[in-house]
Amino acid sequence: SLQRAVGDGLAALGLRVEEEVQLSSGYSLDFVVDWRGQRLGVEVDGPSHFVGEAPSGRTMLKRRQLRSLGWRVAPVPYLEWNGLAQAGSPTPSPDLEVARQQQPQQQQRL
């Protein structure tokens, strides 16, 4: 599955990967990783997360609410992941640096 492939890609980077992390807010994150001294959420966005090529309202709302709870989140859109895999990237991985630089609105809570 796509989520398993992303998890394998994160593990191949040498990261400690927590899968399906339930937050006290009621949300869950597909993965949580420690990246350069920060805990980041990783969300795998399959086709149901999009309307055409744009993220759906539901997906955008979740991202916004997670940021307001203090989380930095790296989305992994299926189209980008599939493109990396087709390009022959030996270990596709999400762009965690982009998420690390996001400014959450408050301290993260589990």
URTA-V415546 format. One record per residue. N is the residue number from 0. RES is the residue in one small letter. PHI is phi in radians with two decimals (NA if undefined). PSI is psi as a letter, one per 20 degrees, with the letter a starting at -180 (NA if undefined). OMEGA is omega in degrees with one decimal (none if undefined). Layout:
# URTA-V415546
n->N res->RES phi->PHI psi->PSI omega->OMEGA
n->N res->RES phi->PHI psi->PSI omega->OMEGA
This chain:
# URTA-V415546
n->0 res->s phi->NA psi->r omega->179.3
n->1 res->l phi->-1.05 psi->g omega->-178.1
n->2 res->q phi->-1.08 psi->g omega->179.1
n->3 res->r phi->-1.11 psi->g omega->179.9
n->4 res->a phi->-1.11 psi->g omega->178.3
n->5 res->v phi->-1.14 psi->g omega->177.5
n->6 res->g phi->-1.02 psi->g omega->177.7
n->7 res->d phi->-1.11 psi->h omega->178.1
n->8 res->g phi->-1.11 psi->g omega->177.5
n->9 res->l phi->-1.13 psi->g omega->179.6
n->10 res->a phi->-1.11 psi->h omega->179.2
n->11 res->a phi->-1.14 psi->h omega->175.6
n->12 res->l phi->-1.39 psi->i omega->-179.8
n->13 res->g phi->1.48 psi->j omega->-178.6
n->14 res->l phi->-1.53 psi->q omega->170.4
n->15 res->r phi->-1.41 psi->p omega->-172.1
n->16 res->v phi->-1.96 psi->p omega->171.0
n->17 res->e phi->-1.83 psi->p omega->-176.7
n->18 res->e phi->-1.86 psi->q omega->177.3
n->19 res->e phi->0.90 psi->m omega->-178.4
n->20 res->v phi->-1.52 psi->o omega->-180.0
n->21 res->q phi->-1.49 psi->p omega->179.9
n->22 res->l phi->-1.73 psi->q omega->179.9
n->23 res->s phi->-1.13 psi->h omega->179.2
n->24 res->s phi->-1.25 psi->i omega->-175.9
n->25 res->g phi->1.77 psi->i omega->176.1
n->26 res->y phi->-1.36 psi->r omega->169.5
n->27 res->s phi->-2.25 psi->q omega->175.7
n->28 res->l phi->-1.95 psi->p omega->179.3
n->29 res->d phi->-1.04 psi->g omega->178.2
n->30 res->f phi->-2.52 psi->q omega->167.5
n->31 res->v phi->-2.23 psi->p omega->-179.9
n->32 res->v phi->-2.28 psi->q omega->170.8
n->33 res->d phi->-1.64 psi->o omega->-176.7
n->34 res->w phi->-2.26 psi->o omega->177.7
n->35 res->r phi->0.90 psi->l omega->175.1
n->36 res->g phi->1.48 psi->j omega->179.3
n->37 res->q phi->-2.28 psi->q omega->174.2
n->38 res->r phi->-1.53 psi->p omega->-179.0
n->39 res->l phi->-2.09 psi->q omega->171.5
n->40 res->g phi->-1.55 psi->q omega->175.0
n->41 res->v phi->-2.20 psi->p omega->180.0
n->42 res->e phi->-1.97 psi->p omega->178.0
n->43 res->v phi->-1.54 psi->o omega->-175.6
n->44 res->d phi->-1.86 psi->n omega->176.5
n->45 res->g phi->-1.38 psi->a omega->-176.0
n->46 res->p phi->-0.96 psi->h omega->-177.5
n->47 res->s phi->-1.21 psi->i omega->179.9
n->48 res->h phi->-1.57 psi->j omega->-174.1
n->49 res->f phi->-2.27 psi->q omega->167.5
n->50 res->v phi->-2.06 psi->o omega->-169.8
n->51 res->g phi->1.19 psi->c omega->177.7
n->52 res->e phi->-1.83 psi->j omega->-179.2
n->53 res->a phi->-1.74 psi->q omega->176.2
n->54 res->p phi->-1.02 psi->q omega->179.5
n->55 res->s phi->-1.21 psi->r omega->177.7
n->56 res->g phi->-1.02 psi->g omega->179.9
n->57 res->r phi->-1.08 psi->g omega->179.3
n->58 res->t phi->-1.15 psi->g omega->179.5
n->59 res->m phi->-1.11 psi->g omega->178.6
n->60 res->l phi->-1.08 psi->g omega->179.5
n->61 res->k phi->-1.06 psi->g omega->178.9
n->62 res->r phi->-1.04 psi->g omega->-179.9
n->63 res->r phi->-1.10 psi->g omega->-178.6
n->64 res->q phi->-1.20 psi->h omega->176.8
n->65 res->l phi->-1.10 psi->g omega->176.5
n->66 res->r phi->-1.09 psi->g omega->-179.4
n->67 res->s phi->-1.17 psi->h omega->176.3
n->68 res->l phi->-1.52 psi->j omega->176.1
n->69 res->g phi->1.74 psi->j omega->-178.4
n->70 res->w phi->-1.58 psi->q omega->166.6
n->71 res->r phi->-1.71 psi->p omega->-173.0
n->72 res->v phi->-2.23 psi->p omega->174.6
n->73 res->a phi->-1.76 psi->o omega->175.2
n->74 res->p phi->-1.35 psi->q omega->176.1
n->75 res->v phi->-2.11 psi->n omega->179.4
n->76 res->p phi->-1.18 psi->p omega->-176.1
n->77 res->y phi->-1.02 psi->h omega->-179.1
n->78 res->l phi->-1.14 psi->g omega->178.5
n->79 res->e phi->-1.19 psi->g omega->-179.8
n->80 res->w phi->-1.08 psi->g omega->179.6
n->81 res->n phi->-1.09 psi->h omega->177.7
n->82 res->g phi->-1.11 psi->g omega->177.2
n->83 res->l phi->-1.11 psi->g omega->-178.8
n->84 res->a phi->-1.12 psi->g omega->-179.3
n->85 res->q phi->-1.22 psi->h omega->179.2
n->86 res->a phi->-1.33 psi->i omega->177.2
n->87 res->g phi->1.50 psi->j omega->176.5
n->88 res->s phi->-1.03 psi->p omega->-175.9
n->89 res->p phi->-1.08 psi->h omega->179.1
n->90 res->t phi->-2.47 psi->n omega->177.8
n->91 res->p phi->-1.01 psi->q omega->178.2
n->92 res->s phi->-2.53 psi->q omega->178.5
n->93 res->p phi->-1.18 psi->q omega->179.5
n->94 res->d phi->-1.45 psi->n omega->-176.4
n->95 res->l phi->-1.26 psi->h omega->-179.0
n->96 res->e phi->-1.11 psi->h omega->178.4
n->97 res->v phi->-1.07 psi->g omega->179.9
n->98 res->a phi->-1.13 psi->h omega->-178.3
n->99 res->r phi->-1.07 psi->h omega->-176.8
n->100 res->q phi->-1.51 psi->i omega->177.3
n->101 res->q phi->-1.12 psi->q omega->177.5
n->102 res->q phi->-1.81 psi->o omega->176.4
n->103 res->p phi->-1.18 psi->q omega->-176.1
n->104 res->q phi->-1.47 psi->i omega->175.9
n->105 res->q phi->-2.80 psi->r omega->-178.1
n->106 res->q phi->-1.13 psi->p omega->-179.0
n->107 res->q phi->-1.23 psi->q omega->178.3
n->108 res->r phi->-2.30 psi->q omega->174.8
n->109 res->l phi->-1.50 psi->NA omega->none
